[in-house]
Amino acid sequence: MKLNKLFALMKQRKRIVVAQGKTAQWVGDGYSLYPIYNLPKLTERTMQTLLDVSDDAWDKFTFEEHQVLYVSEEDFDEGQTDLTPLKITIHWKGGYFIPLVGDGRIYYIPLKYLKPFADDGLLSYSFRNKSRAGNGVIAVNEGLLLSGIIVPEVIDDPLYTETLYRIYDLTKRQAGGNDE
């Protein structure tokens, strides 16, 4: 885990969320959470220090602390749907996204939320519908270990989504049906 990239996400959004899990503290910006191990309890003051934010600038930040993690922190969750990343990056409304497909649906995650991971070649993705946090989340595993939770972006433009499905289908047929 690249902590400097994680800290940059929180500084960019000016929002810090800390949730206490069973084995780790989970830290993120409200749209993503990553496990942090072997650190003392992360409080508002320690997060301000870790992020190297002055007192004046800290006034513009939001800090949330939760005593429980509202999603499963298990490496595998019953009923999750495995997702396959498409080998494209899309630009939509000023952001860059990676589409993930599975179970006849496309989910989109902002590319910036993959920056804290050490090696994106080892990443696997799954959709977890059982979430007290909302409509489901994308679990990101490094190897077999759960290393991140990301809220998928909702792209509510049917024409855009239909175009992506067509591009995916044409690309798949052109490659002879091989996803590689």
HELIX and SHEET records of a PDB file:
HELIX    1   1 LEU A    3  ARG A   13  1                                  11    
HELIX    2   2 GLU A   44  LEU A   51  1                                   8    
HELIX    3   3 ASP A   55  TRP A   58  1                                   4    
HELIX    4   4 LEU A  111  LEU A  114  5                                   4    
HELIX    5   5 ASP A  120  LEU A  122  5                                   3    
HELIX    6   6 PRO A  158  GLN A  174  1                                  17    
SHEET    1   A10 THR A  62  HIS A  66  0                                        
SHEET    2   A10 ARG A  15  GLN A  20  1                                        
SHEET    3   A10 GLN A  25  GLY A  28 -1                                        
SHEET    4   A10 SER A  32  ILE A  36 -1                                        
SHEET    5   A10 LEU A 145  ILE A 150 -1                                        
SHEET    6   A10 VAL A 137  GLU A 142 -1                                        
SHEET    7   A10 LEU A 123  ARG A 128 -1                                        
SHEET    8   A10 THR A  81  PRO A  85 -1                                        
SHEET    9   A10 GLY A  95  GLY A 102 -1                                        
SHEET   10   A10 ILE A  90  TRP A  92 -1                                        
SHEET    1   B10 THR A  62  HIS A  66  0                                        
SHEET    2   B10 ARG A  15  GLN A  20  1                                        
SHEET    3   B10 GLN A  25  GLY A  28 -1                                        
SHEET    4   B10 SER A  32  ILE A  36 -1                                        
SHEET    5   B10 LEU A 145  ILE A 150 -1                                        
SHEET    6   B10 VAL A 137  GLU A 142 -1                                        
SHEET    7   B10 LEU A 123  ARG A 128 -1                                        
SHEET    8   B10 THR A  81  PRO A  85 -1                                        
SHEET    9   B10 GLY A  95  GLY A 102 -1                                        
SHEET   10   B10 ARG A 105  PRO A 110 -1                                        
END                                                                             
